[in-house]
Amino acid sequence: MDKRMMAMSTAMLLLKLLEEEDMYGYQMIRKLEERSNQVFSLKEGTLYPILHSLEEQEAVESYESQAETGRKRKYYRLTKKGGKLLRQKQEEWEVYENAIRSVMTGGVSLAL
């Protein structure tokens, strides 16, 4: 997948995961890989700058908690502002996806 396309959608996908449950970084990486059939395979060096940016936007917040293994982990959770951002990004993605589909089908609408 083109890196630009991936970058455009990664923040939205992370917000979606966090909408479902609080997660730590490695857990998000694995969940994205699993759900995308390995299409989204993020490295920590890609994930954490995105999470930090989302924190700066107050879309997510982090906290430390002890995992079942006894290790302390940094978890991330979606904020109310993050929920709004997720909906906005989903709407933008739908417009983009519909525009691509329209071009690829010669302008024929495939709306259900």
TORKOL-4160 file (C-alpha; in steps of 0.2 Angstrom, whole numbers, padded with zeros to 4 digits, m for minus):
112
<pt num="1" X="0000" Y="0000" Z="0000"/>
<pt num="2" X="0006" Y="0018" Z="m0004"/>
<pt num="3" X="0014" Y="0026" Z="0011"/>
<pt num="4" X="0004" Y="0042" Z="0009"/>
<pt num="5" X="m0013" Y="0032" Z="0008"/>
<pt num="6" X="m0008" Y="0023" Z="0024"/>
<pt num="7" X="m0003" Y="0039" Z="0033"/>
<pt num="8" X="m0019" Y="0047" Z="0029"/>
<pt num="9" X="m0029" Y="0033" Z="0036"/>
<pt num="10" X="m0018" Y="0027" Z="0051"/>
<pt num="11" X="m0024" Y="0040" Z="0064"/>
<pt num="12" X="m0042" Y="0036" Z="0059"/>
<pt num="13" X="m0039" Y="0018" Z="0062"/>
<pt num="14" X="m0031" Y="0020" Z="0079"/>
<pt num="15" X="m0045" Y="0031" Z="0085"/>
<pt num="16" X="m0057" Y="0017" Z="0079"/>
<pt num="17" X="m0048" Y="0004" Z="0089"/>
<pt num="18" X="m0048" Y="0015" Z="0104"/>
<pt num="19" X="m0066" Y="0019" Z="0102"/>
<pt num="20" X="m0068" Y="0000" Z="0106"/>
<pt num="21" X="m0057" Y="m0001" Z="0121"/>
<pt num="22" X="m0041" Y="0006" Z="0129"/>
<pt num="23" X="m0025" Y="m0001" Z="0122"/>
<pt num="24" X="m0006" Y="0000" Z="0124"/>
<pt num="25" X="0005" Y="0002" Z="0109"/>
<pt num="26" X="0010" Y="m0015" Z="0104"/>
<pt num="27" X="m0008" Y="m0021" Z="0107"/>
<pt num="28" X="m0014" Y="m0008" Z="0094"/>
<pt num="29" X="0000" Y="m0014" Z="0082"/>
<pt num="30" X="m0006" Y="m0032" Z="0083"/>
<pt num="31" X="m0024" Y="m0028" Z="0082"/>
<pt num="32" X="m0022" Y="m0017" Z="0066"/>
<pt num="33" X="m0012" Y="m0032" Z="0058"/>
<pt num="34" X="m0025" Y="m0044" Z="0063"/>
<pt num="35" X="m0040" Y="m0034" Z="0056"/>
<pt num="36" X="m0031" Y="m0029" Z="0040"/>
<pt num="37" X="m0024" Y="m0046" Z="0035"/>
<pt num="38" X="m0007" Y="m0039" Z="0038"/>
<pt num="39" X="m0009" Y="m0024" Z="0026"/>
<pt num="40" X="m0007" Y="m0012" Z="0041"/>
<pt num="41" X="0009" Y="m0017" Z="0049"/>
<pt num="42" X="0016" Y="m0002" Z="0059"/>
<pt num="43" X="0032" Y="m0001" Z="0067"/>
<pt num="44" X="0034" Y="0008" Z="0085"/>
<pt num="45" X="0043" Y="0022" Z="0076"/>
<pt num="46" X="0028" Y="0025" Z="0066"/>
<pt num="47" X="0014" Y="0022" Z="0079"/>
<pt num="48" X="0021" Y="0033" Z="0094"/>
<pt num="49" X="0023" Y="0049" Z="0084"/>
<pt num="50" X="0004" Y="0047" Z="0078"/>
<pt num="51" X="m0001" Y="0044" Z="0096"/>
<pt num="52" X="0008" Y="0058" Z="0103"/>
<pt num="53" X="0001" Y="0070" Z="0089"/>
<pt num="54" X="m0017" Y="0063" Z="0094"/>
<pt num="55" X="m0012" Y="0067" Z="0113"/>
<pt num="56" X="m0007" Y="0085" Z="0108"/>
<pt num="57" X="m0024" Y="0087" Z="0099"/>
<pt num="58" X="m0032" Y="0080" Z="0115"/>
<pt num="59" X="m0040" Y="0066" Z="0105"/>
<pt num="60" X="m0033" Y="0053" Z="0116"/>
<pt num="61" X="m0025" Y="0053" Z="0133"/>
<pt num="62" X="m0013" Y="0040" Z="0141"/>
<pt num="63" X="m0012" Y="0032" Z="0158"/>
<pt num="64" X="m0001" Y="0019" Z="0166"/>
<pt num="65" X="m0008" Y="0003" Z="0172"/>
<pt num="66" X="m0001" Y="m0014" Z="0177"/>
<pt num="67" X="m0004" Y="m0028" Z="0165"/>
<pt num="68" X="m0009" Y="m0046" Z="0169"/>
<pt num="69" X="0010" Y="m0050" Z="0168"/>
<pt num="70" X="0014" Y="m0037" Z="0181"/>
<pt num="71" X="0022" Y="m0025" Z="0169"/>
<pt num="72" X="0017" Y="m0007" Z="0169"/>
<pt num="73" X="0011" Y="m0002" Z="0152"/>
<pt num="74" X="0006" Y="0015" Z="0145"/>
<pt num="75" X="m0012" Y="0013" Z="0139"/>
<pt num="76" X="m0022" Y="0025" Z="0128"/>
<pt num="77" X="m0040" Y="0030" Z="0128"/>
<pt num="78" X="m0051" Y="0040" Z="0117"/>
<pt num="79" X="m0057" Y="0056" Z="0123"/>
<pt num="80" X="m0074" Y="0065" Z="0119"/>
<pt num="81" X="m0064" Y="0076" Z="0107"/>
<pt num="82" X="m0056" Y="0061" Z="0099"/>
<pt num="83" X="m0074" Y="0053" Z="0096"/>
<pt num="84" X="m0078" Y="0069" Z="0087"/>
<pt num="85" X="m0062" Y="0068" Z="0077"/>
<pt num="86" X="m0065" Y="0050" Z="0073"/>
<pt num="87" X="m0082" Y="0054" Z="0065"/>
<pt num="88" X="m0075" Y="0069" Z="0055"/>
<pt num="89" X="m0061" Y="0057" Z="0048"/>
<pt num="90" X="m0073" Y="0044" Z="0044"/>
<pt num="91" X="m0084" Y="0056" Z="0034"/>
<pt num="92" X="m0069" Y="0063" Z="0025"/>
<pt num="93" X="m0063" Y="0045" Z="0021"/>
<pt num="94" X="m0081" Y="0041" Z="0014"/>
<pt num="95" X="m0080" Y="0056" Z="0003"/>
<pt num="96" X="m0062" Y="0051" Z="m0003"/>
<pt num="97" X="m0068" Y="0033" Z="m0005"/>
<pt num="98" X="m0083" Y="0037" Z="m0015"/>
<pt num="99" X="m0073" Y="0049" Z="m0026"/>
<pt num="100" X="m0060" Y="0035" Z="m0030"/>
<pt num="101" X="m0074" Y="0023" Z="m0033"/>
<pt num="102" X="m0083" Y="0035" Z="m0045"/>
<pt num="103" X="m0067" Y="0038" Z="m0055"/>
<pt num="104" X="m0063" Y="0019" Z="m0056"/>
<pt num="105" X="m0081" Y="0015" Z="m0062"/>
<pt num="106" X="m0082" Y="0028" Z="m0075"/>
<pt num="107" X="m0093" Y="0039" Z="m0065"/>
<pt num="108" X="m0106" Y="0026" Z="m0062"/>
<pt num="109" X="m0113" Y="0027" Z="m0044"/>
<pt num="110" X="m0112" Y="0012" Z="m0034"/>
<pt num="111" X="m0122" Y="0019" Z="m0019"/>
<pt num="112" X="m0134" Y="0006" Z="m0011"/>
